[in-house]
Amino acid sequence: MAEHGSIIVGGHEVRQGTTDHFELPIGRLVTGTDMALPVRVVHGAEPGPTAWLNAAIHGDEVGGVEVITRVLRDLDPMAMRGTVLAVPVVNVWGFVGGDRFLPDRRDLNRSFPGSPSGSLAAQIAHLFMTEVVGRSVVGIDLHTASDHRSNLPQIRADLDDPETRRLAEAFSAPVMVHARNRAGTLRQAATRRGATVLLYEAGEALRFDETAIATGVDGVRRVLAAIEMIDGPTAADDPSAESRATGWVRAGRSGILHLSVDLGDRVEHRQVLGTIDDAFGNAVAAVRASRGGMVIGVTRSPLVNRGDAVAHLAEIT
């Protein structure tokens, strides 16, 4: 629980009942220009838990930045219990260049918990773990799809953990997926530190998707209400569907893809999801569902090579 008084984050003191923003230095560009993590702290007037919000661990995943902006816009520290630590852009280098990775091509979300003397990715991860995760009991890590794909709004989390499941249900995305922790991810490192972590996936890289953003904003607010930081609803009218198994349908031939399904559609096993045509419009292959379930991800590229991921299907329990 956050103490009832001022807190100090990265050497910056934030008084109770106030909002402050500052930067945590993380290095310099080759030109000598300083680079830093932007941080906003909303420190409630009353004691309560500390939760963090972060986005753009992958620099081209911009949708979560807007989610955080809108959530913070409506947080009143005088009416709040506890503290929100918000880092809208974690991979500053990638965000500036519209690139998923860091300059050395490392994936920041495979570099946690990091090291103070390792690679650039390791140093950023270590700083984030020390100054943000280490102070928090709950975290929401905001992502979008990559590689010209789009994701249905979804929560990925350990649904076998009772508290994680409770918060996933409070978020109330269209679907919640039981997902294992991958080595080197923020979710794995933070969970090992004792935090409850939700990973939100929605929309596509380098694009603002209003449905994905609005769903994210509403979900974050419900989670904050569920841990009693703010007043408000703790569940949506429509509960999340649940999935414990997902898989990508892949192109069997190279060509021009014409999908006939979209995000959120329910499909049956072996249902035709679309066709692959040649350059003259002749159908050369059908794309069929490898399982029954819900479409939670699709490619937005009409050009596919054999083996490319086309549609992500989630079996619904």
N, C-alpha and C positions, 0 to 999 in steps of 0.2 A: 504494500500500500504506500502511496506517496505521502510524505510528511506534510503536516499542515504548517506551511511556511515556505520560504524561498527555496528554490532548488538551483543547483549549479550544473550546467551541461556544457562540456567543452570549455570550461573556464568562464562561462557567461551565467550570471545570476538572473533568475526569472522569479519575480515576486508572485505570491499567490494572488489569484484573481486577475492575472494579466496575460497578455499574449506578446511574445517577442520573437524576432527572427535574427539569425546570424549565420555565419559560415564556419565550417570546420575545415581548416586547410588540409589538403591531401597531396599537394605537389605543384609542379609547374610545367607549362608547355615548353617545347624546345626553344621558344622565343623568350622565355623568362617570365611569361605571364602567369600569375598565380591561379591555381584551380582549387576549388573548395566544394564541399557538400553543402547545399542550402538546407537549413534547418529552421522549422518554425515550431515553437513550443507554446501550447495552450495549457496554462497551469491553473487549474480550477481553484475557486475560492474555498472549497471544502475538500477534505482528504478523500482519497479514493485510489483505484488502481492506475497504473501507467500503461498506456497502449501506444504502439507505434503504427504508423502508416508509411509505406514506401512504394515508390514506382520507379520505372525506368532503370531497373538493374540491367536490362538490355536496352541500350540507348535508343533504339528505334521504336520502342513500345511506349508511345506517347499518351495513350488513352488514360492510363492510370494517373498521370499528372493532372489532368482535368478533373478526375474524380476527387483527388485530394484538394484541389483548389476549391471545388464547390462544397465539400464537407467543411473545410476550415472557414469558409465564408459565413456559415451559419452557427459556428460554435461560439458561445458566449462564456468566457471563463468565469464570470460572476455567477452563472447558473450551472456550473459544471463541477462534478466531483472527480478528483484525480487529475491526470495529466496526459495530454496527447503529444507525442513526439512525431512530427511529420517531416519526412525527407522525400520530396516529390521527385527528385532526380538523383539517383545513386551513381549511375555510370555517366558522369558529366562529360567525359571525352566522347563517348558514343552518342550521347544526346546532341551535342553540338554538331557532330558530323552526320547525324542520321544513320548511325552504324550500330548494329547489335553488339559488337564486341569492343574491347579496348584496343589501343593502338598496336599492341603486340599480338592481337588476334585472340587473346584469352577471353573465355566466357566468365564473366564475373560471378555468375550463379553456379559455377563449379569450383569456386575459389574460397569458400567459407570453411572454417572460421577465420582463415587468413593468418597473417604474420606481420609484425611491425617492421621486419627487415627483408621480406620476400619480394616477389614481383609486384608491379603496380596493382594488379588485381588483389593480391594477398594483402597489401597495405590498406586498400580501400575497405576490404572485407573486415580486417582487424579493427579499423577505426569505427566502422558501423556496429560491429559486435560490442565494442567497448563502450561507446558513447550512447548507443540507442538500445540495442537488444539487452545489454546488461542491466538496464534500468527498468525493463518492461516485463509484464506478465502475459500480455496478449499482443500479437502482431498480425497485420494484414498486408500481404505482399501482392501488389497489383501487377498483372501482366496482360499482354495481348498475344495473339498468334504471331507466327513468323513466316518467312518464306512465301509471301503472297497467299497466305491462308487467312481464314477468319474463323473465330471461335464463338459458339453460343455462350452467353454468360454462364459461368459455372464455378463452383468452389471445388478445389482439390485439397483433400485433407485426410488425416487419419480418423476415419469414422468409427473406429473401434475404441477410441479414447472418449470417454463420456463427456468431458468438458469441451473437447474439440467438436464433437458431434452437436452438442447443444448450441454452440456458436455458429456452426455451419447451418443448422436449421434456422437460427435467427436471421442469418444473412438472407436466406430464402431466394437464392438464385434459381433459375429454372431447373438446374440439375446439380447435385453434389456427387462427386466421384471419390470413392475410396482410393487413395493413391499412396504408394510407398514413398518413403523419403529417399531421394537420390543423393549419392555421395557428393559432398562439396556444395550443396545448395544452402541458401539461407534458411529454408524451412528445416532442414536436418540439423544444422548447427544451432539454431535457436531452440528447437525442441530439446536438444541435448542439454541446453542451458536451463530448461525448465519452463520455457514459454509455450503458450498455446498459440498455434500459428494456422492461419487460413491463407491459401493461395487462390487469388481470384484471376480467372482467365476470361477475357471477353474482347471481341472485336479483332482488328487487324493492325499490323504495324504501320506507323507513319500516317494514320488516319484517325479522325474523331468519328466514332460511331455513337450516335445519340442514345440508342437503346442500351448499348454496353455501358456508357457513362452513367445514365440515369439509374440503371440497375445496380451499378457499383455504389453510387452515392447513397441510395436507399438502403442497400445492404450494410454498408459501413455504419450508417446511423443506427440501424437496428442492433448491430453488434455492440456498439457503444451503450445503447440502452440496456441490452441484455446483461452487461457487466456493471450496470447501475452508474455509469458516468454521466449520462444525460437522461432526461425524461422523454418518453416516446414509445411507440409500438415496438415489440420485441419479436414479431413474426408478421409475415405477409398473409394475405387472404389465401393465396395458393402456395401450399408447401412444396418444397423441392422434390423432384424425382430423385431417386437414388440409384447409383450404378456402382458395381464392384468389378466390372470387366469392360474394357474398351479395346478397340482395334481399328487400324486404318485399312480401308479398302484401297488397293493399289491398281494402277493402270496395267492392263495385260498387253497393251499395244501402245506404240507411240502414235501421236496424231493430235487432232483438235477435239477437245473435250466439250461436250454439251451435257451438263448436269441437269436433271429434271427434278432434283430435290434441293432443299435448302435447310438452313439451320433450324433445329427444333422439330423437323418432320419426324414422324414415326414410320419405320419401314419394317418389312418382313424379310426373313431370310430368303435369299436368292432373288429378291425384288430387283428389277432393273432401275438403277439410279441415274443412268444416262448412257450416252453412246460416245464412242471415239470414232471420228471421221477422218478421211484423208483430205488432202488440200482441195479436192474437187467435190467434197460433200458426200462422198460414198461412205457409208457406215462400215467400219472394219472390225469393230468389237463392241460388245455391250459391257457396261460396268454393273456388276451385280453385288448385292449386299452379302457380306460374308457372315452376317449374323442379324438377328432381329434386334430392334432397339430404336434409339433416338439419334438423329444426326447432330453431333456437337461440334463438328469442325468440317470445313470444306476448303478446297483450293479455290483461289480466285483467278488462277491462271488458266486460260483456255488451251495452252500448249503443254502437252504432257509427253514424257518419255516413258517407256515401259518400266514399271516399278515405282513410278512417282506416286506419292500419297494423294488420294483424290477426295475421300470422305472419311471422317472419323465417326465411328458408331459406338454408342454406349448401350450395353444391355441394361435394361431397367428392371430392378428387383420389385 
